[in-house]
Amino acid sequence: MRTEVRLSLTALCGLLLAWSMPPAHSSSADPGLMAPAQTQSDPTMSASPVALSAAFDESIVNSPRVASVRAQLGIAKAARTQAKVLPNPSFFFLVDTGALSRQFGGSLPIEPPWKLVFRLLAAKSQIQQADLEIARNLWRFRGLIRRAYLDVVIANETRDTLAELQRLANGVKKVADRRYLATDVAGLDVYRADLAAMQATADFKQSERKVAQVKQRLSILLGRGYASAVEVSTLPPFPLRAATHELLPDFNEKLPEQSVLVEQALRDRLDVKVAEQSIVVTDKVLKVARANRYPNPVLNAGSSYSGNPPRPSIATRGFYIGVTQEIPVLNRNQGEIARLQAQRAQLVLELNSVRNQTTEEVTTAYQQLASARERVEIFQAQILPASDRVARLARRAYEVGQNDITSTLSAQQANVQTKSAYLDAVRLYQQALTDLEQAVGRPL
């Protein structure tokens, strides 16, 4: 049997911090929630690399976007205050100069207590819906942080790969210069080696610009100043690619069954819970609308004075009390009730639509994740070692005169392209994992 989860703001922040915790084999960050800090962080914070789990925690505490989302709960809580509002009493004073009389008194609407109860229950449901919507927005922000963090990691790795290409191109250029001085090769080899070195240098400078761009974006998302440099953890160097890392798949663990993830998504995804809570809120408001079909009785009481014409010298004094009751004949709040009934029917269809969309997103992301996982495994086990071996042998063959400059440069460029393709595979894996987590509604 499905159970609904009600989240308070404190529990919500704790839950999202728990979501940011890494798996059991990774180091975890302190889950304690601190007060929101200044957006301009201490530059010393960037001295050590920030792990992905620590980036989740820091964004939850410091990001102005998260603070804005959390502030929505205060707006929702105003519904409880509004629900407690009762009808205002009224005062009147009446003078009749012809009858030499005057009256003054007050009217007090008497609201049945069940109307107040229905409004309070509706306000409670609205606050619970706001809790779920805040959790959903924070969960989506978590995905944004994960993607921004991945961009920094991939940009760093790409820069390092291009730096290696630059170093190798310069090395080939030195070999070409040496062989040219020894009249072992033609001058064309020197020109081609020099051109390859210049191209590698230009690509490396562009990669440095890309690193600065994605680091600034991540720093802003974390709530730091844009000038505060953010250092992130790096991928383990080959041949340690198979080492446990939070951005690489653990091939010792199998992927959960697709049917299990679909079931978890239909149970745990916040979009589904928000849609379900919307129906609950509409039901509560519908009860309030039905209770308002019956108008409140009004209690009237006051004092009266009459000069008693034609003998005004004989005055009469007294008081009066009475009840006024509006008769619900023409207006029975039928318009509001009809609107809420139609709205509820639409929300039921919307819930079915959200469940259908959730199933589609989970299945699509699952297949993409499985494909990307297999591709990363093939790169680590076969393609990367073979590419490094070919590039190394080609460079040595050129040094001893057994290979031409064209084959050597092609082998070096192919090796860099292979490493870039591996980084793209890691990126696709992480993007698919992020999409699957967002679709399921919980960390994987």
N, C-alpha and C positions, 0 to 999 in steps of 0.2 A: 504494500500500500504506500502510495506516495505521501510524503510529509512536506509541508511548506516550511521554509526557513525564514524567520523574521530576524532582521539585522538591525541592531541599534548602531549608532555612529561609532561608539567605542569598539563594539564587536566587529564592525565593518573594517576599521583601520587594522585591528589585530588580525583579521582574516586575510586582508590584502598583504600584510607583512608576512604572514605565514605562506601565502601563495608565492612570495618572492624567495622563499627559502630554497636552496638547491637540493638535489637528490641526496640520498644518504651517503654516497661516496664522495660528495663535494663538501667543502668547508662552508659553514653557514655564518650568516651575519647576525649581529645582535638584533633580536626582534623588538626591542623596546621602542616605543613610539615617543619621540621627543616633541617639544613644542616647535611650531614652525619657525625656522631660522630666517636670517636675512638672505635676500637673493644674491648678494655679493659675498661669495665665500672667501675664506682665507686661502691665499695662494698655496700655502703649505699642504692643503688638502690634496693637491695633484702630485705630491712627491711620490706616492706609491700607486701602482695600478689599481683601478677600481674593478672589482669583480662584477659580473652581471647581477648577482643576487644583491650586492651592496648598492648597485645603481638603482635597483627597484626600491630598496629601503630609503635611499636618499631622496628619490623623486617623490615618494609618498609624504615625506616629512617637509621638504623644502620647496617643492615646485609651486609657484603661484597658481598654476592651472588646477592642481589638486586642492589648494585652499579655496579656490572659487567653487569647485564642485562640492566640497564639504559644507560650504556656507548655504547651500540650497536647503539643507535640513532645517535651518532656522525659519526659512520661508514656509516650509511645509508645516512646522509646528504652530504657525499662526492659525491654522485651521482649528486647532483645539480651542484657542482663545475665542475665535469667532463662533464656535459651536456653543459656547457658554453664554453668548449674548442673549438677553431676554428682551421682550417688547417693552418700550418705554411707557411709563404712565403719562397721563395728560391732565392739565388743570384748565378750568374754564371759569369765567366770571360774566354773568349776564344781568343787564339792567333793562327794565321795561318802564319807560317814563309814563306810558299811558295807564298802566295798572299800578304804578307806584310800587313795583316789586323788583327784587334783585335776587339772584342766585349765584352761588359760587360753590365749587366742589372739584372733584377729581374723578378720573376714570382709570382703572387699573386692569389691563388685559391679564387674564388668567390662563397661562399656558399649561396644558396637561404635561405631567412629568415624562411621559414616554417620548414626547417630541424631543426633549433635551437628551434623553438616553440615545435615541436614534442618531441625533446629530453628533454626539460624542463618539459613537461607534463608527460613524462614517469618517470623522476626523482621524480616528486611530488608524483606520484602513488607509487613508490618504498619506499619513506619516510613514506607514510601513511601505507603501508604494514608493515614496520618496527615498527611503533607505535603499530599496532595491535599485532604483534608478541611479543613485549615487554610486552604489557598488558596481553597476554596469559601466558607468562612465570611467570609474577608476580602473576597472579591468581592461577596458579599451585603451586607456592611457598606458597601462602596463605593456600592452602589445606595441604601442608607439615607442616606448623606451627600449624594448627589446630590438626593434628594427633599427633604431638610431645607434644603439650599441654595436649591433652587427655591422653597420656601415663603417664605423670607426675601425673595427677589427679588420674587416676586409680591406679597407683603404691602407691601413698599416702594412698588412701582408703584401698587398700589391706594390706598395712603395719599396718594401724590402726586396721583393722579387726583381723589380726594375733596377734597384741598386746593384743587385747581383749581376744582372745583365750588363749594366754599365761597367762593372769591374771586369767581367769576362771580355767585353768588347775592347776595353783598354788593353787587356792582356794580349788579345789577338793582334791588336795594332802594334804592340811592342814586338811581338814575334814577327809580324810582317816587316817592320822596320829592320829588324836584325837580319832576316833572310834577304831583304833587298840589298842591304849593305854588303852581304856576302854574295851578291849576284845570283842568289838561288831562285828568286821569283822576280816577276816583272813589277814595274812601278804601279800597275793597275791594282795589284793586291794591296798596296799601301793606301791608295785612294779609297778603295772599297772598305778597308778596315777602318780608315779614318771616318768615312761617312757613317758606318755602323756605330762607331763610338759617339758621334755627334747626335745621331738619332736616339741612342740610349740615354744620353745626357738630357735631351729635351723631354723624353718621356718621363724620366725620373723627376725633373722639376715640376712637370704637370701633376705627377702623383703627390708631391709634397703639398701643392696647392689644394688638392682634393682632401688630403688628410686634415689640413687646417680648417677646411670648410665643415667637414662632418664632425670634427671635434668641437667646433663652436656651437653647432646645432645641438649636440648632446649636452654640452655644458649649460645651454639655455634651458633645455628640457629638465635638467636636474635641479634647476633653480639657482645655479651659480651665475656669475657674471660671464658675459661672452668672452672676456679676455682671460678668464681662468682656464688654463690648459687642463684637459682631462686625459689621463693616461689609462688605458684599458689593458686587460690581460691579452696575451698573444697566444696564437696557436702553437702547440709544441712542434719543434723542428723535426723534419724528416731525418732519420728513420723512426722518430718517436711519435709519429702521427697516430698510432694506435693507442697512445697513452690516454688515460681518462681525462676528459676536458669538458667543460660545461657547454661548449659550442660544437662539440663533435659527438656523433652518435656512439653509444656504447654497444658494440656488437655482441657483447656477452649477454645482453638482455634482448628478448624478443619484443616486437611491437605487440601491444594489446590487440585482441580481436576487434575487428571493425564493428561487429554487432554490440560488443560491450561498450565501445565508445559512443555509439549512437544512443544506447540506452542511458548512459551517463549524461550525455548532452541534453536529452529530453527531460532529464530529472534535475540537472544542476545548472544549466545555462541560464544566465540572468535575464536574457531576452524573453525566455519562456516564462520565468517567474514574474517578470514585470507584466506580461500579457495576462497571466492568471490573476495577478493582484488587481489589474484594471477591472476585471470582471467582478471581483469581490467588492471593490470600491463602488462600482455602478450598482450592485445589489444593495449596498448600504444606503447610497443616496436615493435609490428608488423607494426604500422604506421611508425615508424622510419625506419624499414627495407624496407618498400615499398618506402619511400621517397629516400632512398639510392640507389634505382635502377637507378636513373639518376645521373651520375657523375657530379661533380662540374666543371664549365668552369674555365680555368686558363688564367689570363691576363698577357701577356708578354710585357715588355717595357725595353728600354735601349739605349745605345749609341754605334755607330759603327765608325770605322776608317779603311781606306784602302789606302795602298801606291800606288795603281793604276799601277801595272806593265804592260808593260815593261818600263813605264816612272814613276819610283817611286818618282821622284821629284814633280810630280803633285798628291797630296794627296786629298782624299775626306773624308769629315766628315759628319755625320748625326745621326739620331736616328731612332728607329723603334718601332712599337707597333703592337700587334697582340693578338689573342685569340686562345687558344687551347681547343678543346672540345673532350673528349673521347666519342666514340659512343657505347652505350649500346646494342651491338648486341649479343655477346657471354655470357657476365657476366651481368645478370640483378638481382643479389643478390637472385636468385631463391632458392639457397640452404638454406639460412637463413630464407627466407619467409616460405619455406616448413617445416622447423623445428619448427618455431613458430606456424604455423597452427596446426601441429600435437600436439605440447605441449598444445595449447589451448583446443583441443579436449580431451586430457587426463585430464586436469584440470577440465573440465566440469564433466567428469565421477568421478573425485576425489571429487568434491563438492557433488555430489549425494551420494557418499560413506560416506562422513563425516556426511551428514544429516541422512543417514540410521544408522550409528553408534551412532549418538547423540540420535536418537529415542530409539534405543536398550538400551543405557546406562541409559536414563531417566526412562524408564519403569521398568528396572531391579532394579535400586536404589530406585524407588518409592515403589515397592512391599516390598523390604527389609526394608525400613524405616517404612512402615505401620506395618509390622510384629514386628519389634523391639519396636515400640511405644506401641503396644498392650501388649507385654511381660513386658515392664517396668511398665505399668499401673497395670497389674495383680500382679507383685511383690510388688508394693507399697500398693495396696489396700488389698491384701489377704495373699500372701505367707510370706512376711517379718513379719507381726504381728503374724501369726500363728507359725512361726519358733521361734521367740523370746519367745512366751508364752510356747511352748513345752520345750525349753531349760531351762527356768526359773523354771518351775514346776519340771522338772527332777532333777535339782540341789537341790531344796528344799526337794524333796522326799528322796534323798540320805542323806541329812543332818539329817532327822528324822528317817532314817532307813526303809523307805518304798520302796526303790529302790536299785538295785545293782549297782556296779561300772561300769559294762559293759554298761548297759542302759544309765547311766549318761554320760559317756564319748562319747558314740555314739550320744546322743542328742546334746552335745556341738559341736562335730565335724560336725554333720549335720547342725547345725545352722550356723557355719562358712562357710560351703560349700554353703548354701543357700545365704548368703551374698556375697560370691564370685560369685555365679551365677547371682546375681543381678548386681554386678559390670560388669560382662561380658555382661549383657543385656544393660547396659548404654553404654558400649564401642561399641557394635554392633549398637546401636541407633545413636551414634555420627559418627561412620564410615559410616553408611548408609546416614546420613544427609550430611556429607562431600562429599560423592560420588554423591549425588543428586545435591548439589550445584555446584560441578565441572562440572556435566553433563549439568545443566541448564545454568550456566554461570553467576549466580547472587546469592546474599545471600537469604536465605529463613527464 
